[in-house]
Amino acid sequence: MLHEEIIADMQSNIHDQPVPVPNNSNPFPSPEAEVIFCRALADVQSAGLKPDNVLFPASQWVIDTYETHEDISVGFRKTKSLTIHLPPEIWMPRALDWAQGLSVLHYLLEL
């Protein structure tokens, strides 16, 4: 009986219709351009360069400016609070990789 109750409770969260996938395309005009991007990104990452441009000002890389947790409201009426812990040491390296890649791509596409 508990199994059926769980299934019934979860049913409202199941969406049978698939979500359409956005169109994507390779931003590089040629395979050679993609190789140049990969090499440039590898050089930026191995040098440990942090972007400091219009997209990503240097102030974003000061790790002490970020909270280590966030409280989000949950539940049907959003009356409960759930604390999510995610210290910058966990997500900052991934954010830096992403910012470096986007900065290199932006630079190369403007050439």
C-alpha positions as CSV (number, residue, x, y, z in Angstrom):
1,M,0.0,0.0,0.0
2,L,2.8,2.4,0.8
3,H,4.3,1.7,-2.7
4,E,1.0,2.8,-4.3
5,E,0.8,5.9,-2.2
6,I,4.3,6.9,-3.2
7,I,3.5,6.4,-6.9
8,A,0.2,8.3,-6.6
9,D,2.0,11.2,-4.9
10,M,4.8,11.3,-7.5
11,Q,2.4,11.2,-10.5
12,S,1.8,14.9,-10.5
13,N,5.5,15.5,-11.0
14,I,5.7,13.3,-14.1
15,H,5.3,15.0,-17.4
16,D,4.7,12.6,-20.3
17,Q,5.3,15.1,-23.0
18,P,9.0,15.5,-24.0
19,V,10.6,18.9,-23.7
20,P,11.9,20.1,-27.0
21,V,15.7,20.4,-27.3
22,P,16.9,23.8,-28.4
23,N,18.6,23.9,-31.8
24,N,22.4,24.0,-31.5
25,S,25.2,24.5,-34.0
26,N,28.9,24.6,-34.0
27,P,30.0,28.2,-33.6
28,F,33.2,27.6,-35.5
29,P,33.3,28.2,-39.2
30,S,35.8,25.4,-39.8
31,P,37.4,22.4,-38.0
32,E,40.7,24.4,-38.0
33,A,39.0,27.3,-36.1
34,E,37.8,24.8,-33.5
35,V,41.4,23.5,-33.1
36,I,42.6,27.0,-32.6
37,F,40.0,27.6,-29.9
38,C,40.9,24.4,-28.1
39,R,44.6,25.3,-28.1
40,A,43.9,28.9,-27.0
41,L,41.7,27.7,-24.2
42,A,44.2,25.1,-23.0
43,D,46.9,27.9,-23.0
44,V,44.6,30.2,-20.9
45,Q,43.8,27.4,-18.5
46,S,47.3,26.2,-18.1
47,A,48.5,29.8,-17.4
48,G,45.7,30.2,-14.8
49,L,44.4,33.4,-16.4
50,K,41.2,34.7,-15.0
51,P,39.0,36.8,-17.3
52,D,38.7,40.5,-16.7
53,N,36.5,41.9,-19.3
54,V,33.0,43.2,-19.9
55,L,31.5,39.8,-19.6
56,F,33.4,38.8,-16.5
57,P,34.9,41.6,-14.4
58,A,37.8,40.8,-12.1
59,S,35.6,41.4,-9.0
60,Q,33.7,38.2,-9.8
61,W,36.7,36.1,-9.0
62,V,37.1,37.3,-5.4
63,I,36.0,34.1,-3.7
64,D,35.3,35.7,-0.3
65,T,32.3,37.7,-1.7
66,Y,30.1,34.6,-2.2
67,E,27.8,33.0,0.4
68,T,28.5,29.3,1.2
69,H,24.8,28.5,1.4
70,E,21.4,29.6,0.2
71,D,18.0,29.0,1.7
72,I,15.2,28.1,-0.7
73,S,11.5,27.7,-0.1
74,V,10.1,24.3,-0.7
75,G,6.8,22.5,-0.4
76,F,3.3,23.0,-1.9
77,R,2.8,26.4,-0.2
78,K,6.5,27.2,0.0
79,T,6.3,27.3,3.8
80,K,9.3,25.2,4.5
81,S,12.9,26.2,4.0
82,L,15.8,24.1,2.8
83,T,19.4,25.1,3.2
84,I,21.6,24.2,0.3
85,H,25.3,24.2,1.1
86,L,27.6,24.9,-1.9
87,P,30.9,26.5,-1.0
88,P,32.7,28.5,-3.7
89,E,35.6,26.0,-3.6
90,I,33.2,23.5,-5.2
91,W,31.6,25.6,-8.0
92,M,34.2,28.3,-8.6
93,P,36.6,26.1,-10.6
94,R,33.7,25.1,-13.0
95,A,32.6,28.7,-13.3
96,L,36.1,29.7,-14.1
97,D,36.4,27.0,-16.8
98,W,33.2,28.2,-18.3
99,A,34.2,31.9,-18.2
100,Q,37.6,31.2,-19.7
101,G,36.0,29.2,-22.5
102,L,33.4,31.9,-23.2
103,S,36.0,34.7,-23.1
104,V,38.3,32.9,-25.5
105,L,35.4,32.1,-27.8
106,H,34.2,35.7,-27.7
107,Y,37.7,37.0,-28.5
108,L,38.2,34.6,-31.4
109,L,34.8,35.2,-33.0
110,E,35.6,39.0,-33.0
111,L,38.8,38.5,-35.0
